[in-house]
Amino acid sequence: MYRVTGYWRDTKIVQYFRCKYDAIDFKDVVDANYPIQVTFEKGVYPMKEWIVSCWNSIMDDRRNPLSAIPDTNVRHMVMQVLAWMWCIIFSMSLGSLTVFAYTAIAHTLLIAGIVATVVIFETAKRKPSFFLNSLYHTPSRSRGYMWVNGQKVKLDKNDPGGEHE
């Protein structure tokens, strides 16, 4: 699938084509109208973009109607309550508390995994030095000395150590 996009100062026109030659013809027509920019992309699937857009409009608290709430923690809590509400609704619509237990556990694991990933990514972006521990020493190495060929060798106190000295 091909996507041709024409950009003007206050307008954007996007058209999708299955045939490469139809896309080329449309690109020529757009070019004839003096746009600021024209893009021609191959391998674009509008359904995927639509699904991502729908997902973001619901699940991204900066884009959904909850964005009007100034406190991000409150927004997060409201999203959690909504998630549990829909979990209960779907399991009750299937008529089983057992299904609710499974979906509740699955949702908890999924949300916990997403939260852990976001926390790690945000920490890496904002404070990458968090992952570097300057006090790291291998558990098998004593900090005062080490044995080399049967002899005790005293180590410098400022030596951070490591695995392969």
matplotlib code that plots the C-alpha trace (Angstrom):
import matplotlib.pyplot as plt

x = [0.0, 1.2, 0.4, 0.8, 0.6, 0.5, 1.2, 0.0, 0.1, -3.2, -4.2, -3.0, -4.3, -3.6, -4.6, -3.9, -3.4, -2.9, -1.5, 1.9, 1.1, -2.1, -0.1, 2.5, -0.3, -1.9, 1.6, 1.9, -1.5, -0.6, 2.8, 0.9, -0.9, 2.3, 2.4, 5.0, 5.9, 4.8, 5.6, 5.4, 5.6, 5.5, 4.3, 1.8, -1.3, -4.0, -5.8, -2.8, -2.5, -6.2, -5.9, -2.9, -4.8, -7.9, -5.7, -4.0, -7.3, -8.5, -5.3, -3.1, -4.1, -2.5, -4.9, -8.1, -10.7, -8.9, -6.1, -8.2, -7.3, -4.1, -2.7, -1.2, -1.6, -5.3, -5.5, -3.6, -6.0, -9.0, -7.6, -6.9, -10.5, -11.8, -9.6, -10.9, -14.5, -14.1, -12.4, -15.5, -18.0, -16.4, -16.1, -19.7, -21.0, -19.5, -21.3, -18.4, -16.6, -13.8, -13.3, -13.1, -10.4, -8.4, -8.9, -8.1, -4.8, -4.0, -4.8, -2.7, 0.3, -0.1, -0.4, 2.4, 4.7, 3.8, 4.3, 7.7, 8.8, 7.7, 9.5, 12.7, 12.6, 11.8, 14.6, 17.0, 16.0, 16.0, 18.8, 21.0, 23.6, 21.1, 22.0, 25.7, 26.7, 30.2, 30.3, 30.0, 32.3, 32.1, 30.9, 33.9, 36.5, 37.3, 37.8, 40.9, 43.0, 43.0, 45.1, 47.4, 49.4, 49.1, 50.2, 48.1, 48.1, 46.8, 44.5, 44.2, 41.1, 40.1, 40.2, 36.6, 37.5, 35.9, 35.7, 38.9, 41.9]
y = [0.0, 3.5, 6.8, 10.2, 13.3, 16.9, 19.7, 23.3, 26.1, 25.3, 22.1, 18.5, 15.9, 12.2, 9.5, 5.8, 3.5, -0.1, 0.4, 2.1, 3.8, 5.3, 6.7, 8.2, 9.8, 11.3, 12.6, 14.4, 16.0, 17.2, 18.5, 20.5, 22.4, 23.8, 22.3, 23.1, 19.4, 16.1, 12.7, 9.3, 6.4, 2.7, 0.0, 2.2, 0.5, 3.0, 0.5, 0.1, 3.9, 4.1, 1.4, 3.2, 6.5, 4.9, 3.3, 6.6, 8.5, 6.2, 5.0, 8.1, 10.3, 13.3, 12.9, 11.6, 13.8, 13.1, 15.4, 18.2, 16.9, 18.7, 16.0, 13.0, 10.8, 11.4, 10.7, 7.5, 6.4, 7.2, 5.1, 2.2, 2.4, 2.4, -0.6, -2.6, -1.6, -2.9, -6.0, -6.7, -5.8, -8.2, -11.1, -10.6, -10.5, -13.9, -14.9, -16.3, -15.1, -17.6, -15.6, -12.4, -13.9, -14.9, -11.5, -9.6, -11.5, -11.0, -7.3, -6.9, -8.6, -6.7, -3.3, -4.1, -5.0, -1.8, 0.3, -1.4, -0.8, 2.9, 3.5, 1.9, 3.8, 7.1, 6.5, 5.7, 8.9, 11.3, 9.9, 7.3, 7.3, 5.5, 2.3, 2.8, 1.8, 3.1, 0.8, -2.4, -5.2, -8.9, -11.0, -13.3, -10.5, -9.2, -5.4, -5.5, -8.0, -10.8, -13.9, -14.2, -17.4, -18.3, -14.8, -12.2, -8.9, -5.8, -3.6, 0.1, 1.4, 3.6, 0.7, 0.1, -3.5, -5.6, -9.2, -9.5, -7.9]
z = [0.0, -0.8, 0.9, -0.8, 1.4, 0.2, 2.7, 2.1, 4.6, 6.2, 4.5, 4.4, 1.9, 2.5, 0.0, 0.1, -3.0, -3.6, -7.1, -7.3, -10.6, -9.2, -6.3, -8.7, -10.8, -7.7, -6.5, -9.9, -9.5, -6.0, -7.2, -9.9, -7.1, -5.6, -2.2, 0.4, 0.6, -0.9, 0.6, -1.1, 1.3, 0.5, 3.0, 4.9, 6.2, 7.2, 9.4, 11.6, 12.0, 12.7, 15.4, 17.0, 16.9, 18.5, 21.2, 22.0, 22.1, 24.9, 26.7, 26.5, 29.4, 27.7, 24.7, 26.2, 28.0, 31.3, 30.2, 31.7, 35.2, 36.2, 38.5, 36.7, 39.7, 39.8, 36.0, 36.5, 39.3, 37.2, 34.4, 36.8, 38.1, 34.5, 33.6, 36.5, 35.7, 32.1, 33.4, 35.7, 32.9, 30.4, 32.9, 34.1, 30.6, 30.1, 33.3, 35.4, 38.5, 37.5, 34.3, 36.4, 38.5, 35.4, 33.8, 37.0, 37.4, 33.7, 33.9, 37.0, 35.4, 32.2, 33.9, 36.3, 33.3, 31.5, 34.7, 35.3, 31.7, 31.8, 35.1, 33.8, 30.6, 32.3, 34.8, 32.0, 30.1, 33.1, 35.2, 33.4, 36.1, 38.4, 36.7, 37.3, 40.8, 41.6, 44.7, 42.7, 43.7, 42.8, 45.8, 45.4, 45.9, 49.4, 49.4, 51.6, 49.7, 47.2, 46.8, 43.8, 43.3, 47.0, 48.2, 49.9, 47.9, 49.7, 47.5, 47.2, 49.2, 46.2, 43.7, 42.6, 41.7, 39.1, 37.9, 35.8, 37.6]

ax = plt.figure().add_subplot(projection="3d")
ax.plot(x, y, z, "-o")
ax.set_aspect("equal")
plt.show()
